[in-house]
């Protein structure tokens, strides 16, 4: 029988602790959820993927799936689709958070959008449950240009979006995941609200130019009105009610009031956030924009911050 040295014993105790601590990662196959799950798994934490195709399945539109997904869970990463700022989101998030607490979840990390009044109502609904809550308020995801609804526009060479010349501090989804994992694994983050952004402001024209430089492609930005944007979405098959809520959200958050930096990454992680140039270089190197596509918005369920689905 092997002798239990101090390092071996410590490792065994850590494994036992992790085995007891099951983390539910909602939208666990999406942009941030996938990254959160990967990081937790890499550090030996037991996870359960919360998605319609998970085991057990989880669906925000079917409350009957919530309790089975929460069974045995000690913490949860809560990402809501289509957006925590949409109508009805606060009620659902509050109900889910209360159920999570009732089922014994000791820690919740909620992803919301920065500068959204509706998202703030969702945050308050989660707080009202008494959960040990950490809020991660994100600016516009950099990965929306490569992993979501703007990717096809980039490949087509024209980024069509209703942002005018407003500047945005695009945040890397890897930074969001790092902050979320820190909050899920260290109780010192309980009660905190981290507004996470990138380290500098860029207009959408600036972002298109950065992507063009990194990828070697011709990419330009074409500003359109919210109404024009919505009309194209509907033509492409997006539900009219979803489009109406999305256009209202975009009109509110892209009015200039979010054109400033926040220090959430620095406070949570003790380092600077990743720059958009680094994101674009890495995405190009990984072939994010290599495939040729026809022009189009490609939007059927994503929000300003790129909610995971």
C-alpha positions as CSV (number, residue, x, y, z in Angstrom):
1,X,0.0,0.0,0.0
2,X,1.4,3.4,-1.0
3,X,2.3,5.7,1.8
4,X,0.1,8.8,2.0
5,X,2.6,11.7,1.8
6,X,1.4,15.2,2.5
7,X,1.1,16.1,-1.3
8,X,-0.7,12.8,-2.1
9,X,-3.1,13.3,0.8
10,X,-3.8,16.9,-0.2
11,X,-4.4,15.9,-3.8
12,X,-6.8,13.1,-2.6
13,X,-8.7,15.5,-0.4
14,X,-9.0,18.0,-3.3
15,X,-10.4,15.4,-5.6
16,X,-12.9,14.4,-2.9
17,X,-13.9,18.0,-2.4
18,X,-14.3,18.6,-6.2
19,X,-16.3,15.4,-6.5
20,X,-18.8,16.7,-4.0
21,X,-19.0,20.2,-5.6
22,X,-21.1,19.8,-8.8
23,X,-21.4,23.0,-10.9
24,X,-24.2,23.5,-13.3
25,X,-23.1,25.5,-16.4
26,X,-26.1,26.9,-18.2
27,X,-25.8,27.4,-21.9
28,X,-22.8,25.2,-21.5
29,X,-22.2,24.8,-25.2
30,X,-22.3,28.5,-26.0
31,X,-19.6,31.1,-26.2
32,X,-19.0,31.7,-22.5
33,X,-20.6,28.6,-21.1
34,X,-18.3,26.4,-23.1
35,X,-15.3,28.2,-21.9
36,X,-16.4,28.1,-18.3
37,X,-17.0,24.4,-18.5
38,X,-13.6,23.8,-20.1
39,X,-11.8,25.7,-17.4
40,X,-13.7,24.0,-14.5
41,X,-13.1,20.6,-16.0
42,X,-9.4,21.3,-16.5
43,X,-9.1,22.1,-12.8
44,X,-10.8,18.9,-11.8
45,X,-14.2,20.3,-10.9
46,X,-17.3,18.2,-11.6
47,X,-19.7,19.9,-14.0
48,X,-23.1,19.4,-15.5
49,X,-23.8,21.0,-18.9
50,X,-27.1,22.9,-18.9
51,X,-28.6,22.8,-22.4
52,X,-31.5,21.4,-24.2
53,X,-29.3,18.5,-25.3
54,X,-27.7,18.0,-21.9
55,X,-28.2,15.1,-19.5
56,X,-30.6,15.9,-17.9
57,X,-31.7,18.5,-20.4
58,X,-32.3,22.1,-19.4
59,X,-34.5,24.6,-21.2
60,X,-35.3,28.1,-20.1
61,X,-38.7,27.8,-21.7
62,X,-39.6,24.6,-19.8
63,X,-39.5,25.0,-16.0
64,X,-40.1,21.2,-15.6
65,X,-36.4,20.8,-16.7
66,X,-35.0,23.1,-14.0
67,X,-35.3,20.9,-10.9
68,X,-33.6,17.8,-12.5
69,X,-30.8,19.9,-13.7
70,X,-30.3,21.4,-10.2
71,X,-30.3,18.1,-8.4
72,X,-27.1,17.7,-6.4
73,X,-25.7,21.0,-7.6
74,X,-23.6,23.2,-5.3
75,X,-23.0,26.2,-7.7
76,X,-24.3,27.4,-11.0
77,X,-23.2,29.6,-13.9
78,X,-26.4,31.3,-15.0
79,X,-26.5,32.6,-18.6
80,X,-29.9,33.4,-19.9
81,X,-31.1,33.3,-23.6
82,X,-31.9,35.3,-25.5
83,X,-30.8,38.2,-23.1
84,X,-31.1,39.0,-19.4
85,X,-32.5,42.4,-20.4
86,X,-35.4,41.0,-22.5
87,X,-39.0,41.2,-21.2
88,X,-39.8,38.4,-18.8
89,X,-36.2,37.5,-18.2
90,X,-36.2,38.9,-14.6
91,X,-39.1,36.7,-13.6
92,X,-37.5,33.5,-15.0
93,X,-34.0,34.3,-13.6
94,X,-35.5,35.1,-10.2
95,X,-37.5,31.9,-10.2
96,X,-34.6,29.8,-11.2
97,X,-32.3,31.4,-8.7
98,X,-34.8,30.8,-5.9
99,X,-35.1,27.1,-7.0
100,X,-31.3,26.8,-7.1
101,X,-31.1,28.1,-3.5
102,X,-33.9,25.7,-2.4
103,X,-32.0,22.8,-3.9
104,X,-28.8,23.7,-2.0
105,X,-26.8,25.7,-4.5
106,X,-24.4,27.8,-2.4
107,X,-23.1,30.0,-5.1
108,X,-24.5,31.6,-8.3
109,X,-22.7,33.5,-11.0
110,X,-25.0,35.5,-13.3
111,X,-24.0,36.8,-16.7
112,X,-25.8,40.0,-17.8
113,X,-25.3,42.8,-20.2
114,X,-23.7,46.1,-19.4
115,X,-25.9,49.2,-19.4
116,X,-29.2,47.4,-19.7
117,X,-32.1,48.4,-17.4
118,X,-33.8,45.1,-18.0
119,X,-30.7,43.2,-17.1
120,X,-30.5,45.2,-13.8
121,X,-34.0,44.0,-13.0
122,X,-32.8,40.4,-13.6
123,X,-29.8,41.0,-11.3
124,X,-32.1,42.3,-8.5
125,X,-34.4,39.3,-8.9
126,X,-31.4,37.0,-8.3
127,X,-30.3,39.1,-5.3
128,X,-33.7,38.9,-3.8
129,X,-33.4,35.1,-3.4
130,X,-30.5,35.6,-0.9
131,X,-28.1,33.6,-3.0
132,X,-24.4,34.0,-2.7
133,X,-24.4,35.9,-6.0
134,X,-21.7,37.3,-8.2
135,X,-22.8,39.3,-11.2
136,X,-20.7,39.6,-14.4
137,X,-21.9,42.5,-16.6
138,X,-20.4,42.2,-20.0
139,X,-19.9,44.6,-22.8
140,X,-20.3,43.5,-26.4
141,X,-18.5,40.2,-27.0
142,X,-15.5,40.3,-29.4
143,X,-16.4,36.7,-30.3
144,X,-19.6,38.0,-31.9
145,X,-17.5,38.8,-34.9
146,X,-16.1,35.2,-35.2
147,X,-18.5,32.8,-33.4
148,X,-21.9,34.3,-33.7
149,X,-24.1,36.6,-35.8
150,X,-21.5,38.9,-37.3
151,X,-19.2,36.1,-38.5
152,X,-21.0,35.7,-41.8
153,X,-20.9,39.5,-42.4
154,X,-17.1,39.5,-41.8
155,X,-16.6,36.6,-44.2
156,X,-18.7,38.5,-46.8
157,X,-16.5,41.6,-46.2
158,X,-19.2,43.9,-44.9
159,X,-20.1,44.1,-41.2
160,X,-23.7,45.3,-41.2
161,X,-24.9,46.6,-37.8
162,X,-26.9,49.5,-36.3
163,X,-24.2,51.1,-34.1
164,X,-23.4,54.3,-36.0
165,X,-20.1,55.6,-34.9
166,X,-20.6,54.7,-31.2
167,X,-17.5,53.2,-29.5
168,X,-17.6,50.0,-27.5
169,X,-15.0,48.4,-25.2
170,X,-15.3,44.9,-26.8
171,X,-14.7,42.2,-24.2
172,X,-13.0,38.8,-24.9
173,X,-15.2,35.8,-23.9
174,X,-12.1,34.2,-22.5
175,X,-11.9,37.0,-19.9
176,X,-15.6,36.6,-19.1
177,X,-15.0,32.9,-18.5
178,X,-11.9,33.5,-16.3
179,X,-13.9,35.9,-14.1
180,X,-16.8,33.5,-13.9
181,X,-14.6,30.6,-12.9
182,X,-12.8,32.7,-10.3
183,X,-16.3,33.6,-8.8
184,X,-17.5,30.0,-8.9
185,X,-14.4,28.6,-7.1
186,X,-13.5,31.4,-4.6
187,X,-16.1,32.6,-2.1
188,X,-14.3,36.0,-1.9
189,X,-16.1,37.0,-5.0
190,X,-19.6,36.5,-3.5
191,X,-21.6,39.7,-3.5
192,X,-19.4,41.4,-6.2
193,X,-20.6,42.9,-9.4
194,X,-17.9,42.9,-12.1
195,X,-18.4,45.1,-15.1
196,X,-16.1,43.5,-17.6
197,X,-14.8,45.3,-20.7
198,X,-11.8,45.3,-23.0
199,X,-8.9,47.7,-22.3
200,X,-9.9,50.3,-25.0
201,X,-12.7,51.8,-26.9
202,X,-13.2,50.9,-30.6
203,X,-16.0,51.9,-33.0
204,X,-17.4,49.1,-35.2
205,X,-15.4,50.6,-38.1
206,X,-12.3,50.3,-36.0
207,X,-13.1,46.6,-35.2
208,X,-13.7,45.8,-38.8
209,X,-10.3,47.4,-39.7
210,X,-8.6,45.4,-36.9
211,X,-10.1,42.2,-38.3
212,X,-9.1,43.1,-41.8
213,X,-5.5,43.6,-40.7
214,X,-5.4,40.4,-38.8
215,X,-7.1,38.2,-41.4
216,X,-5.8,39.7,-44.6
217,X,-9.3,40.1,-45.8
218,X,-11.2,43.1,-47.0
219,X,-13.6,44.0,-44.2
220,X,-15.5,47.2,-43.8
221,X,-18.3,48.4,-41.6
222,X,-21.7,49.4,-43.0
223,X,-23.9,51.3,-40.4
224,X,-27.7,50.8,-40.9
225,X,-30.7,52.0,-38.9
226,X,-32.2,49.6,-36.2
227,X,-35.3,49.4,-38.4
228,X,-33.3,48.4,-41.5
229,X,-31.4,45.8,-39.4
230,X,-34.6,44.4,-38.0
231,X,-36.2,44.2,-41.4
232,X,-33.4,42.1,-42.8
233,X,-33.6,39.8,-39.7
234,X,-37.2,39.2,-40.3
235,X,-36.6,38.5,-44.0
236,X,-34.0,35.9,-42.8
237,X,-36.6,34.2,-40.6
238,X,-36.2,35.7,-37.2
239,X,-39.4,35.9,-35.1
240,X,-40.9,39.4,-35.2
241,X,-41.3,39.5,-31.4
242,X,-37.7,38.7,-30.8
243,X,-36.6,41.2,-33.4
244,X,-38.7,44.0,-31.8
245,X,-37.1,43.3,-28.4
246,X,-33.6,43.1,-29.8
247,X,-34.0,46.4,-31.8
248,X,-35.2,48.1,-28.6
249,X,-32.2,46.7,-26.7
250,X,-29.7,47.8,-29.3
251,X,-31.2,51.2,-29.6
252,X,-30.8,51.7,-25.8
253,X,-27.3,50.2,-25.3
254,X,-25.7,51.7,-28.4
255,X,-26.7,55.3,-27.7
256,X,-23.2,56.2,-26.3
257,X,-23.8,55.7,-22.6
258,X,-21.7,52.5,-22.6
259,X,-18.7,54.2,-24.4
260,X,-16.4,53.9,-21.4
261,X,-14.1,51.4,-19.8
262,X,-14.8,49.4,-16.6
263,X,-12.3,47.6,-14.3
264,X,-14.1,44.3,-13.6
265,X,-11.4,42.1,-15.1
266,X,-8.7,43.9,-13.2
267,X,-10.6,43.7,-9.9
268,X,-11.6,40.1,-10.3
269,X,-8.3,38.7,-11.7
270,X,-5.6,41.2,-10.9
271,X,-4.6,41.6,-14.6
272,X,-5.5,43.7,-17.6
273,X,-8.2,42.4,-20.0
274,X,-7.2,41.1,-23.4
275,X,-7.0,43.5,-26.2
276,X,-9.2,43.3,-29.4
277,X,-6.0,43.1,-31.5
278,X,-5.0,39.9,-29.7
279,X,-8.5,38.4,-30.1
280,X,-8.5,39.2,-33.8
281,X,-5.1,37.7,-34.4
282,X,-5.9,34.5,-32.5
283,X,-9.3,34.2,-34.3
284,X,-7.7,34.6,-37.7
285,X,-4.9,32.1,-36.9
286,X,-7.6,29.6,-35.9
287,X,-9.4,30.0,-39.2
288,X,-12.5,31.8,-37.9
289,X,-13.0,33.7,-41.2
290,X,-11.5,31.3,-43.6
291,X,-14.7,29.9,-45.1
292,X,-16.4,31.9,-47.8
293,X,-20.1,32.8,-47.1
294,X,-22.8,34.7,-48.8
295,X,-23.6,38.1,-47.3
296,X,-26.2,38.2,-44.5
297,X,-26.7,38.9,-40.9
298,X,-27.0,35.3,-39.8
299,X,-29.0,36.2,-36.7
300,X,-31.7,33.9,-35.3
301,X,-31.2,34.2,-31.6
302,X,-28.2,36.2,-30.3
303,X,-28.2,39.4,-28.4
304,X,-25.9,42.4,-28.1
305,X,-23.6,40.6,-25.7
306,X,-23.9,37.3,-27.4
307,X,-26.0,35.3,-25.1
308,X,-25.1,31.6,-25.1
309,X,-27.6,29.1,-26.4
